[in-house]
């Protein structure tokens, strides 16, 4: 009996030891999610100077320098050490035209943007808004040049955030100056501006670039909605706006590359344990992120809150199954991308996925993957995703405004909303946009997902144009049958 017990105990210890050895010395193969997420986006633009992304990097460079060339040099510097370097804006007069926004022309033109309806104030601005030789003139001229360029976001794989403050300022001055030369000129610039930034929104491969595009699109759509909701427009102007009257498509709404970029940066850091991050330019990058967050109406640390650092110490890495860790991490990001592209779908939790992949008790003790992945706060993606949905909602409302104004003219706005189809439903509710006949407003319920009656501080609302009432013909007088009647025009 004793021999049998010892034999059973020996076999148990052997199995237990084999399980420990397997856990210690074996790992998983890369799974499909990881393989997909490790793909690097192809570069379609082969001539660096033709890429508007690089032009934006060097946007505020000294007037004697070429913005595209400077931007390319900055990109090559970070490309030499992917995942570790930041753009160096303190070198070779790269920020010579950085503006504080306190110049008289800037204050005058930008103050107008705070008005409930800035368009009448734009029309009153002097022409030109900016003196010919002012530094701001160079920025606006550069911006006009940038609008004609192709765009490809070459920031993928880099933690650096470009400075978007100067392009954003130039965008507002460019539109204000256009309207100061008349409504037709203003609308022409508005159409060009919105078309360009829609392309950026679609092609953005990093969160900062997509967020900057959303901020400028919101500016443009605000003016577009004001024109469509409050002003009588001739067929030419209405036709120009109608060119933009298509809802954002799947590519424009996609979060794949911005989210995948975050994954690529963390994996790069994890796989290069001995690399030393170059901190030159990091303070500037952090400042650019805070400015962008404030402009987008988000928390100052919103871009940092989506980061989730994988372990960097060699001691920690020695006690984990690295491939399983990366597979679990990739599964979370794949699920996140899928959920982000389907409005009103709950986002996955990294902590839940980590715990689900913990495996056996022995594996949990020897390779504590769940503890490693849950050791820091949950990545907070929802505020950014909701922010992009707000841009989508504003654009859908503007598209509906165009459709309501198209002939045949009808008083039945609800019928036009229904005819628009699912592509113009409210992204926050999944049902058609709401209509307030008393306020003559179309609206989305907004991020709180509550119907607040079109209140512009809680819902996202736009006005629907009502043609000015025309005097009705006077009734025919007795004895005038067959005679020509004269009516007021």
Secondary structure, 3 states (H helix, E strand, C coil): CHHHHHHHHHHHHHHHHHHHHHHHHCCCCCCHHHHHHCCCCCCCCCCHHHEHHHHHHCCCCCCCCCHHHHHHHHHHHHHCCCCCCCCCCCCCCCCCCCCCCCCHHHHHHHHHCCCCCCHHHHHHCCCCCCCCCCHHHHHHHHHHHHCCCECCCCCCCCCCCCCCHHHHHHHHHHHHHHHHCCHHHHHHHHHHHHHHHHHHHHHCCCHHHHHHHHHHHHHHHHHHHHHHHHCCCCHHHHHHHHCCCCCCCHHHHCCHHHHHHHHHHHHHHHHCCCCCCCCCCHHHHHHHHHHHHHHCCCCCCCCHHHCCCCCCCHHHHCCCCHHHHHHHHHHHHHHHHHHHCCCCCCCCCHHHHHHHCCCCHHHHHHCCHHHHHCCCCCCCCHHHHHHHHHHHHHHHHHHHHHHHHCCCCCCCHHHHHHHHCHHHCCCCCCCCCEEECCCCEEEECCCCCCCCCCCCCCCEEEECCCCCCCCCCCCCCCCCCCCCCCCCC
